[in-house]
Amino acid sequence: MDITQKTVLRYFLGTLEKQMEALEVSGISPFFKGYFTHGELIDIIRWMYHPKDLKQLNLNAMHTDELEEMVGNDANILSYFIDCWDTETAYRESLNPEQVWITLEKIGMETHYLRSKPITKWDTYDYANYRSLRLRSGEIQEVYGIYDRMVSQDDVDRVDSPPRRFYGTRELAESAMRHMIEEEGFEEGEMHLLYTYKAT
């Protein structure tokens, strides 16, 4: 899924989530009856409720129908999976030893030197090397944004107001920038394209 598809889907899912919560419909759709495993239903319920509220319940001993009733409605299911998506995206953009291992394992490079080198000791070369490995594994992709001319490539990940949209190819970003100049009154040279990396 490219950056545009992902951003558009995430936006519409968030909008749908708010609409569904406002409707306050009880019960889950027939589609989801018997759809989730016992363990998946328990995961949703543990996400929905505070642990102290579940203390008296033995979720593992409960029947699937009872667990589905506790889930309540489709809005709760959607909210849970949106949260899972957001958490996974944030995790994939983070840097930690476990993520390094997962990346190396994914591309069959379990013996790569970065596996045993502490992240606190990484230098610029190590970070660039790891980024290349993540690109190769498909975990991240290079994307392009339209930035004010004053923003340099080194500042891309530190700007207070990043672009509203990122583009999956340089050509698409150039086309959007041309449109801004020709149709929206921006001046030539007022902005430029810079790249960054986003989780897929």
C-alpha positions as CSV (number, residue, x, y, z in Angstrom):
1,M,0.0,0.0,0.0
2,D,1.5,3.4,-0.9
3,I,1.6,6.4,1.3
4,T,-1.4,8.1,-0.4
5,Q,-3.6,5.0,-0.1
6,K,-2.6,4.6,3.5
7,T,-3.3,8.2,4.5
8,V,-6.6,8.3,2.7
9,L,-7.8,5.0,4.3
10,R,-6.7,6.1,7.7
11,Y,-8.5,9.4,7.4
12,F,-11.8,7.7,6.3
13,L,-11.5,5.1,9.0
14,G,-11.1,7.8,11.6
15,T,-14.2,9.7,10.2
16,L,-16.2,6.4,10.2
17,E,-15.1,5.7,13.7
18,K,-16.5,9.0,15.0
19,Q,-19.8,8.5,13.0
20,M,-20.2,5.0,14.4
21,E,-19.6,6.1,18.0
22,A,-22.2,8.9,17.6
23,L,-24.8,6.3,16.4
24,E,-24.4,4.3,19.6
25,V,-25.6,1.1,18.0
26,S,-25.5,-2.0,20.2
27,G,-24.6,-5.4,19.1
28,I,-22.1,-6.5,16.5
29,S,-22.9,-7.1,12.8
30,P,-23.8,-10.6,11.7
31,F,-20.6,-10.5,9.7
32,F,-18.6,-10.6,12.9
33,K,-20.6,-13.3,14.6
34,G,-18.2,-16.2,15.0
35,Y,-15.6,-14.3,12.9
36,F,-13.0,-13.7,15.6
37,T,-11.2,-16.4,17.6
38,H,-11.6,-16.7,21.3
39,G,-8.2,-15.1,21.8
40,E,-8.9,-12.2,19.4
41,L,-12.1,-11.4,21.3
42,I,-10.2,-11.4,24.6
43,D,-7.5,-9.1,23.1
44,I,-10.2,-6.6,22.0
45,I,-11.9,-6.8,25.4
46,R,-8.5,-6.2,27.3
47,W,-8.0,-3.2,25.1
48,M,-11.5,-1.8,25.8
49,Y,-11.5,-2.3,29.6
50,H,-9.3,-1.3,32.5
51,P,-7.7,-4.3,34.1
52,K,-9.4,-3.7,37.4
53,D,-12.8,-4.0,35.6
54,L,-11.8,-7.4,34.4
55,K,-10.3,-8.7,37.6
56,Q,-13.4,-10.7,38.6
57,L,-13.9,-12.3,35.2
58,N,-12.3,-15.4,33.8
59,L,-12.3,-14.4,30.1
60,N,-10.7,-17.7,29.1
61,A,-13.6,-19.6,30.5
62,M,-16.3,-17.4,28.9
63,H,-18.2,-18.6,25.8
64,T,-17.6,-16.9,22.5
65,D,-21.2,-15.4,22.6
66,E,-20.5,-13.8,26.0
67,L,-17.2,-12.3,24.7
68,E,-19.0,-10.9,21.6
69,E,-21.6,-9.4,23.9
70,M,-18.8,-7.7,25.9
71,V,-17.2,-6.3,22.8
72,G,-20.6,-4.5,22.3
73,N,-20.6,-3.1,18.8
74,D,-18.8,-2.6,15.6
75,A,-17.5,0.8,16.7
76,N,-15.4,-0.9,19.4
77,I,-14.1,-3.4,16.8
78,L,-13.1,-0.6,14.4
79,S,-11.5,1.5,17.2
80,Y,-9.5,-1.5,18.3
81,F,-8.1,-2.2,14.8
82,I,-7.4,1.5,14.2
83,D,-5.4,1.6,17.4
84,C,-3.5,-1.6,16.3
85,W,-2.7,0.0,13.0
86,D,-1.5,3.2,14.6
87,T,0.6,1.3,17.1
88,E,2.2,-0.9,14.4
89,T,3.0,2.2,12.3
90,A,4.6,4.0,15.2
91,Y,6.5,0.8,16.1
92,R,7.8,0.4,12.6
93,E,9.0,4.0,12.6
94,S,10.8,3.5,15.9
95,L,14.3,2.3,16.4
96,N,14.9,-0.5,18.9
97,P,16.9,-3.7,19.1
98,E,13.9,-5.9,18.5
99,Q,12.9,-4.0,15.3
100,V,16.5,-4.2,14.0
101,W,16.4,-8.0,14.5
102,I,13.0,-8.3,12.8
103,T,14.3,-6.3,9.8
104,L,17.5,-8.4,9.4
105,E,15.5,-11.6,9.8
106,K,13.1,-10.5,7.1
107,I,15.8,-10.1,4.5
108,G,17.8,-13.2,5.6
109,M,20.7,-11.2,7.1
110,E,20.6,-12.4,10.7
111,T,24.4,-12.2,11.0
112,H,24.7,-8.5,9.9
113,Y,27.0,-6.5,12.1
114,L,24.1,-4.2,13.2
115,R,22.4,-7.0,15.0
116,S,25.1,-7.0,17.7
117,K,26.1,-3.4,17.7
118,P,24.3,-1.4,20.4
119,I,22.1,1.4,18.9
120,T,23.7,3.9,21.3
121,K,27.0,3.4,19.5
122,W,25.6,3.8,16.0
123,D,27.1,6.5,13.8
124,T,25.8,8.2,10.6
125,Y,27.0,5.3,8.5
126,D,25.1,2.8,10.6
127,Y,21.9,4.7,10.5
128,A,22.2,5.1,6.7
129,N,23.0,1.4,6.4
130,Y,19.9,0.4,8.5
131,R,17.7,2.7,6.5
132,S,18.8,0.9,3.3
133,L,18.1,-2.4,4.9
134,R,14.6,-1.3,5.9
135,L,13.9,0.0,2.4
136,R,15.0,-3.4,1.1
137,S,12.7,-5.2,3.5
138,G,9.7,-3.1,2.5
139,E,9.2,-1.7,6.0
140,I,9.6,1.9,5.0
141,Q,9.4,3.8,1.8
142,E,11.0,6.9,0.5
143,V,8.3,9.7,0.1
144,Y,8.5,13.3,-1.0
145,G,7.0,16.4,0.5
146,I,6.7,20.0,-0.7
147,Y,8.5,22.2,1.8
148,D,9.3,25.9,2.2
149,R,12.6,26.8,0.5
150,M,14.0,27.7,4.0
151,V,13.7,24.0,5.1
152,S,16.8,22.0,4.4
153,Q,17.1,18.2,3.8
154,D,18.7,17.9,7.2
155,D,15.7,19.6,8.9
156,V,13.0,17.4,7.3
157,D,12.3,15.3,10.4
158,R,12.5,18.3,12.7
159,V,10.1,20.8,11.2
160,D,7.2,22.0,13.3
161,S,4.7,21.9,10.4
162,P,5.4,19.0,8.0
163,P,3.6,19.0,4.7
164,R,0.0,18.1,4.7
165,R,0.6,15.3,2.2
166,F,3.5,13.1,1.1
167,Y,3.9,11.6,-2.3
168,G,5.1,8.1,-3.2
169,T,7.2,9.3,-6.2
170,R,9.2,12.4,-7.0
171,E,7.3,12.8,-10.3
172,L,3.9,12.9,-8.4
173,A,5.3,15.5,-6.0
174,E,6.7,17.6,-8.8
175,S,3.3,17.5,-10.5
176,A,1.6,18.7,-7.3
177,M,4.2,21.5,-6.9
178,R,3.7,22.6,-10.5
179,H,-0.1,22.8,-9.9
180,M,0.5,24.9,-6.8
181,I,2.6,27.4,-8.8
182,E,0.3,27.5,-11.8
183,E,-3.1,27.3,-10.1
184,E,-2.7,28.4,-6.5
185,G,-0.6,31.5,-6.8
186,F,2.7,30.2,-5.3
187,E,5.9,31.7,-6.6
188,E,8.5,29.7,-8.4
189,G,11.4,29.1,-6.0
190,E,9.2,29.6,-2.9
191,M,9.2,25.9,-2.2
192,H,11.1,22.7,-3.1
193,L,10.9,19.0,-2.8
194,L,12.6,17.0,0.0
195,Y,12.4,13.4,0.8
196,T,11.9,11.5,4.0
197,Y,11.0,7.9,5.0
198,K,7.6,6.6,6.3
199,A,6.5,3.2,7.5
200,T,4.6,1.1,4.9
